[in-house]
Amino acid sequence: MTTRIFSGIKPTGHLTLGNYLGAIRQWVAADQEPDEALFCVVDLHALTVEHDPARVRRLSRQVATLFLASGLDPEKCTLFMQSHVDEHTRLSYVLECTAADGELRRMVQYKEKSARAQRTGESVRLSLLTYPVLMAADILAYGTEEVPVGEDQRQHVELARDLAVRFNQRYGHTFTVPKVTLPKVAARVMDLQDPTSKMGKSGGAGPGVVFMLDEPEVIRKKVMRAVTDSGDGGVVYDREARPGVANLLDVLAACTGGEPAVLADGYGGYGDLKRDVADAVVEVLRPVRERHAELAADPAAVEKVLREGAGRARALARPYVDRAYRAIGLLAP
């Protein structure tokens, strides 16, 4: 029996090592069928903050190309652009009529970004408050059973669960209640210069962020300059007391298939650890970068995959969304 999964990534920056280890590689490893594994470039979510339209389009194409370069096979999964499937926005409004203002204002990302905007005197777009509902619609529109995401997205999936349960209780059973699935290792790769913060794709060209398309020499330089921890305690895996070293060990474990604590026993100093991490990251990303170059030279092929994927996604989502419309009280067209 197959399990339907859905996940997506915003085109708000160049994809990072964290995106690859924490999400994309897990998707590729899943036993997939076209109607049961859906992966999406969630481009509508990129509009919640100030943005350059041309950059959003460019990054959307790049993200889709990297999905394919990483090994997502359009014969085994459905790959599409969120904005190409109207059912996402159709369902989002219905779910907004189910959500409460207070629970959206408690979402961590809204609280952090709105607080920063207030400090800088910027305005906050309404979509920044409501986009977790759109994310819930992304998930619930397909009868999704599992959502493979990084730890930082758990709260959003929990909202989707809450809205599904609430809608089902009020209007009759309509939605499948999804669950979060997290990768065992490197679920949240941290910034190499600030190991208490996530390695984010919107972090510009910071020295602590390894991008999937970085050249080998750039990767090595960033890893060798990674922040470790003060003291002479050697290489020890301790997320709380030694976050810098723990982050390097997490990355090495994710790249090599080892266990972070076991790997730590093999190192007497930071230098050897960093060199091995750099080598491992370069080798993990090498085939992705090479395949991306081939695909980028044939954009029409990528567009064909997205067009066919959107057609499959629309056909899958429409019955679920139509059922939700009927359940909440709307007349069929």
C-alpha positions in Angstrom: 0.0 0.0 0.0 1.5 3.4 -1.0 1.4 6.5 1.0 0.8 9.9 -0.6 3.4 12.5 0.2 3.7 16.2 -0.6 6.4 18.7 0.0 7.7 21.9 -1.6 10.4 24.6 -1.4 10.0 28.4 -1.8 12.1 30.1 -4.6 13.3 32.9 -2.3 17.0 32.2 -2.7 19.6 29.7 -4.1 19.1 26.3 -2.7 21.6 25.2 0.0 23.2 22.1 1.4 20.5 22.2 4.1 17.8 22.0 1.5 19.5 19.1 -0.2 20.3 17.0 2.9 17.3 18.0 4.9 14.7 17.6 2.2 15.4 16.9 -1.5 17.6 13.9 -1.0 15.0 12.4 1.3 12.4 12.8 -1.5 14.6 11.2 -4.1 15.1 8.2 -1.8 11.4 7.6 -1.3 9.7 4.8 -3.1 7.6 6.8 -5.5 4.7 6.6 -7.9 3.5 9.6 -9.9 0.1 9.9 -8.2 1.5 9.3 -4.7 4.6 11.6 -4.5 4.1 15.3 -5.3 6.9 17.9 -5.1 6.3 21.5 -5.7 8.0 24.8 -6.2 5.8 26.9 -3.9 6.3 30.2 -5.8 3.2 31.9 -4.4 4.9 31.8 -1.0 7.7 33.9 -2.4 5.3 36.9 -2.8 4.8 37.4 0.9 7.8 39.7 1.2 9.3 42.4 -0.9 10.7 40.8 -4.1 12.0 41.3 -7.6 9.5 39.6 -10.0 12.3 38.7 -12.5 14.3 37.1 -9.7 11.4 35.0 -8.5 10.9 33.7 -12.0 14.6 32.9 -12.4 14.8 31.2 -9.0 11.6 29.2 -9.7 13.2 27.8 -12.8 16.4 27.1 -11.0 14.7 25.3 -8.1 12.7 23.1 -10.5 15.9 22.3 -12.4 17.7 21.4 -9.2 14.8 19.1 -8.3 15.4 17.2 -11.5 19.2 17.3 -11.2 19.0 15.8 -7.7 17.3 12.8 -9.0 13.5 13.4 -8.9 12.2 11.4 -11.7 9.0 12.8 -13.4 8.1 9.2 -14.3 8.0 8.4 -10.6 6.6 11.6 -9.0 4.6 14.7 -9.9 6.8 17.8 -10.1 5.1 21.2 -10.7 4.8 24.9 -10.0 2.3 25.9 -7.3 0.9 28.8 -9.2 0.1 26.6 -12.1 -2.5 24.7 -10.1 -5.5 26.9 -9.1 -6.8 24.4 -6.6 -4.2 25.7 -4.1 -5.7 29.2 -3.9 -9.3 27.9 -4.2 -8.8 25.8 -1.1 -6.8 28.4 0.8 -9.8 30.7 1.1 -12.0 27.9 2.5 -9.3 27.1 5.0 -9.0 30.8 6.0 -12.7 30.6 6.9 -11.7 27.7 9.2 -8.5 29.2 10.8 -8.4 31.7 13.6 -6.5 35.0 13.7 -4.8 34.1 17.0 -3.3 30.9 15.8 -1.8 32.5 12.8 -0.3 35.3 14.8 1.4 32.7 17.0 3.3 31.2 14.1 7.0 31.6 14.7 8.0 32.9 11.3 5.2 35.6 11.3 6.2 36.7 14.8 9.9 37.0 13.9 9.4 38.7 10.5 6.7 41.1 11.7 8.8 42.1 14.7 11.8 42.8 12.4 9.6 44.8 10.1 8.4 46.9 13.0 11.9 47.6 14.1 12.9 48.8 10.6 9.7 50.7 9.9 8.7 48.4 7.1 5.1 47.4 6.3 4.0 43.8 6.8 2.0 42.2 4.0 -1.2 40.5 4.9 0.0 37.4 3.0 2.8 37.0 5.5 0.1 36.3 8.2 -2.1 34.1 6.0 0.5 32.1 4.0 0.5 29.2 6.5 -3.1 28.6 5.5 -2.0 28.5 1.9 0.7 26.0 2.9 -2.1 23.9 4.6 -4.0 24.1 1.4 -1.0 22.9 -0.5 -0.9 19.8 1.7 -4.6 19.1 2.1 -5.6 19.5 -1.5 -4.1 16.1 -2.4 -5.2 13.9 0.5 -1.6 14.0 1.6 -0.7 11.4 4.3 2.9 12.4 4.9 4.8 15.7 4.6 8.6 15.2 4.6 10.0 18.6 5.8 12.8 19.9 8.0 12.3 20.6 11.7 11.7 24.3 11.1 8.5 23.5 9.1 6.9 21.2 11.7 4.7 24.1 13.1 3.2 24.7 9.7 2.3 21.1 9.2 0.8 21.0 12.7 -1.4 23.9 11.6 -2.5 21.9 8.5 -3.4 19.0 10.8 -5.4 21.3 13.2 -7.3 22.8 10.3 -8.1 19.4 8.8 -9.4 18.1 12.1 -11.4 21.2 12.7 -12.9 21.2 9.2 -13.8 17.5 9.5 -15.5 18.1 12.8 -17.6 21.0 11.6 -18.5 20.0 8.1 -18.1 16.2 8.0 -15.1 14.1 7.1 -13.4 15.8 4.1 -9.6 15.9 4.6 -6.9 13.3 5.4 -5.0 14.4 8.5 -1.3 14.4 7.5 1.7 13.7 9.6 5.3 15.1 9.6 8.2 12.9 8.6 11.7 14.2 9.4 15.0 12.9 8.2 17.0 11.0 10.8 20.2 13.0 10.3 20.8 16.6 9.3 17.1 17.5 9.5 18.3 21.0 10.2 21.7 22.0 8.8 23.0 25.0 10.6 25.0 28.0 9.3 28.7 27.3 9.4 29.4 30.7 10.8 26.5 30.8 13.2 25.7 27.2 14.3 22.7 28.4 16.3 20.9 29.5 13.2 19.6 27.5 10.3 21.5 27.5 7.0 19.0 29.6 5.1 18.8 30.1 1.3 17.8 33.8 1.9 21.0 34.5 3.8 22.6 36.1 0.8 26.2 35.0 -0.1 27.2 34.6 3.5 30.4 32.5 4.2 28.4 30.2 6.5 26.0 29.1 3.7 26.9 26.3 1.3 24.8 26.5 -1.9 24.1 23.5 -4.0 25.7 25.1 -7.1 28.8 26.3 -5.3 32.1 25.2 -7.0 34.3 22.7 -5.1 36.9 25.3 -4.1 34.2 27.6 -2.7 32.7 24.7 -0.6 36.1 23.8 0.8 36.8 27.4 1.8 33.5 27.8 3.6 33.8 24.5 5.4 37.5 25.1 6.5 36.4 28.5 7.9 33.5 27.0 9.8 33.1 28.2 13.4 34.0 25.5 15.9 33.8 25.9 19.7 36.1 27.4 22.2 38.0 25.1 24.6 40.3 22.2 24.2 37.7 19.4 24.7 38.5 17.8 21.3 35.9 16.6 18.8 32.8 15.7 20.8 29.2 15.4 19.6 27.2 17.7 21.9 24.5 19.8 20.2 24.0 22.1 23.3 27.5 22.7 24.5 29.4 22.3 21.2 27.0 23.4 18.4 29.7 24.2 15.8 31.4 20.8 16.0 28.0 19.0 16.2 26.9 20.8 13.0 30.0 19.6 11.2 29.4 16.0 12.4 25.8 16.1 11.4 26.7 17.2 7.9 29.4 14.5 7.7 27.0 11.8 8.9 24.4 12.9 6.5 26.9 12.7 3.6 28.5 9.4 4.5 25.7 7.5 6.3 27.5 7.4 9.6 26.4 8.3 13.1 27.6 11.7 14.4 28.6 10.5 17.9 30.5 7.5 16.4 32.3 9.7 13.8 33.4 12.1 16.5 35.6 9.3 18.1 37.7 9.2 15.0 39.0 12.7 15.2 41.6 14.3 17.4 41.3 17.8 16.1 39.1 20.2 14.1 41.3 20.4 11.0 41.0 16.8 10.0 37.2 16.9 10.6 36.8 20.0 8.5 38.8 18.5 5.6 36.7 15.3 5.7 33.5 17.3 5.8 34.6 19.5 2.9 35.5 16.4 0.8 32.2 14.7 1.7 30.1 17.7 0.7 32.0 18.3 -2.5 31.4 14.7 -3.6 27.7 14.6 -2.6 27.0 17.8 -4.6 29.2 17.0 -7.6 26.7 14.9 -9.6 23.9 17.4 -8.8 25.9 20.3 -10.1 27.0 18.5 -13.3 23.4 17.3 -14.0 22.1 20.8 -13.4 24.4 22.2 -16.1 23.0 19.7 -18.6 19.4 20.5 -17.8 19.9 24.2 -17.7 21.1 24.0 -21.3 17.7 22.6 -22.3 15.0 24.7 -20.5 12.2 23.5 -22.8 12.6 20.0 -21.3 12.2 21.4 -17.8 9.2 23.4 -18.8 7.6 20.3 -20.3 8.0 18.4 -17.0 6.4 21.3 -15.1 3.5 21.5 -17.6 2.7 17.8 -17.4 3.2 17.8 -13.7 0.7 20.6 -13.2 -1.8 18.7 -15.3 -1.5 15.7 -13.1 -1.6 17.8 -9.9 -4.8 19.6 -11.0 -6.5 16.3 -11.8 -5.6 14.9 -8.3 -6.5 18.0 -6.4 -9.8 19.0 -8.0 -12.0 16.2 -6.4 -10.6 17.1 -2.9 -11.2 20.8 -3.3 -14.6 20.4 -4.9 -15.6 18.1 -1.9 -14.4 20.8 0.5 -16.5 23.4 -1.3 -19.6 21.3 -1.1 -19.0 20.5 2.6 -18.7 24.1 3.7 -21.9 25.1 2.0 -21.1 26.3 -1.6 -23.2 25.3 -4.6 -21.6 23.3 -7.3 -21.1 25.2 -10.6 
